[in-house]
Amino acid sequence: MTTLFEELFKPEARSYPRDCKWIKSSDDVYTAEFELAGFSKKEVNITATNDILKVTANKGDKEKTFSISLNEMVSPSDISSKMSNGLLTITMPKKQVTESVSIKIQ
């Protein structure tokens, strides 16, 4: 049985970022929450490159940076986020898995 952690993260990444409150999985999305108290959404930058999601919060001399490795089930271009009261919520839709089909040989 695959755990949520194994499902979301690659095997080489075996720990949650320190500021990650939780990561959960539903049938169609992964959701992660990060505590960024003291930062506004204008001070937070989120990038997704290949299989790495990186969050950087910068406010003068105060900075928080963390990244998580994503698996091939997440499409970086479909990731969305929102921030309210110092809580950053990142939603990562799962790629649709196509059922296998039989291909006729000619």
Buried (B, 14 or more C-beta within 10 A) or exposed (E): EEEEBEEBBBEEBEEBBEBBEEBEBEEEBBEBBBBBEEBEBEBBEBEBEEBBBEBBBEBEEEEBEBBBBBBEBBBBEEBEBEBEEEEBBBEBBBEEEEEEEEEEEE
